[in-house]
Amino acid sequence: MPFLILLAALLGAAVCLQSTVNGQLSLRLGLPLTLMINSGVVFAGSTCWYLISRATGTLAERSAAPWHLFTGGLFGLIIISCAAVAFPKLGAGVTTAIAVASQVLVALLLDRLGASGQRMPLSTERVVGLALVAIGVWLVVAPPRTR
């Protein structure tokens, strides 16, 4: 479990760092070229991963999959595009706070529906946690008070 927690923390840091550098690159090169560069890096990396897994015999058994499971690339494009536009204009803190809040909300709904493989009830504690995240977003997004 500690390893999975470390992976989740790394995910959060990588999303923030990726969005920041993509936003800056997009300001200098434009969004289309930034998307092409990122897609090329992801394609090259995933191709290497695929080839290594074939060579080591760790490739998962293939089976038919419903069409909606192939939308991950589209969501990746949405993530990269939205972050590259929002980060330079809203700032890293505001964009990340809003993104995390929407992630928590959607994640709770997906858990409730069992979309990730197991159903998780929408408990009082989880709803309170979502409310605290919303308060945190409000505190980050609210304009600073003058003194």
N, C-alpha and C positions, 0 to 999 in steps of 0.2 A: 504493500500500500504506500509506503513512503516514496517509492520510485514513481508511482503514478501521480502522487501529489507533486513531486518535482517536475514531471512531464507537464502537468497542468500549469504550473507556475512558469515554466519555460514557454509554453504556448502563449500565455498572457504577455510575457515580455516580448516575445517575437512579434506578436500582432502589433503591439505599440511601436516597436522599433521599425518594423516593416512599413507601417503606415507613415511614420515620420519621414523615413528616407524616400519612400515612394512619392510623398507629397512634395518634398523638395526637388526630387528628380523631375516630377511632372511640371513643376514651375519652370524648370530650365529646358527640358526637352519636349514638353507637351505630353498629354495623357496617352494618346495612341502609341507613341514610341515607348513610353514607360511600361505600358501594358505588354507590348511586344517583348521587351527585354525581360520582364518578369516571367512571362509565359515561356520564353525560351529557356530561362534558367530552370524553371519547374519541369519543363519537358525533358531537358538534359538530365537533371537529377533523378527524375522518376524513371527514365529509360535506364540509367545506370543501376538503380535499385532493382528494376525488373530483371535486367541481365544477370546481376549478381544472384538474385533469388533463383533464377533458372539454373545457373551453374552450380549452385549449392544444393539444389533439390528442395528448397523451402517454399516453392511456389504453391499457393493455396489451390485446392481443387476448384475448378471452374464449374459454375452452374448457371442456369438461366436466372436473370434478375429482372424485376419489373423496371419499366422505363424511368420512373421517378428516382431510382437509385443512381442514375447516370447524370443527375443535375448538379453534382458537386463542383464540376468545372465552372458551370454557370454561376454558382454561388461564389466561387473563388474570384471570378471576374467582377462580380458585384462588390465583393469586399475590397479588392484592390482599387477599383474605380472610385467607389464612394470615399474610401480613406484618402486616396491621393487628392481628391478635391476638398474634402472637409478638413483634414489636418492643417493645411496651411492657413485656412480661413478662420476656423474655430479655435485652433490650438490643440495641442495633444491632450491636455487635461479634460477639456469640455467634450471633445470628440470621443475620447476613451470612456468617460463617465456615461455618456449617452449610449455608446455601443455596449458597454458592460450591462447597463440596465436592460436594454432590449435583449441581450443574450440571456440574462437571468429569466426574464419574462417568457421568452420563447422556450427556453430549456425546461422551465416548470411545466409549460403546456405539453411539450413533447414527452416529458417524463410521465405526466398524467395520462397521456394517450398510449404510452408504451412504445413510442416510435424508436427508441434506442435499444429496444430488446427486453426491457423490463418495465413494468408499470410501477410508478411511485405515486402514492397518494398526495393530494394537495392538502397538506396539514396546516394547522394554524401557525406552526413555527415557520414553515416555508413562506406563507403569506406575509407574516410579520417581517421575515428576512427581505422579501421583495419590497415591502414598504420602507424598510430601512435603506435599501439600495436607492429607492426613489428619493428619499430625503437626502441621501448623499449626493445624488445627481443635482438636486435642487441647490444644495449648498455650493457645489462646484460651478454650476451654470449661473447662479444669481450674480448680478453685477455687484462689485465691491461697494461697500458703504463708505462714504466720505466722512472723515473725522474732523 
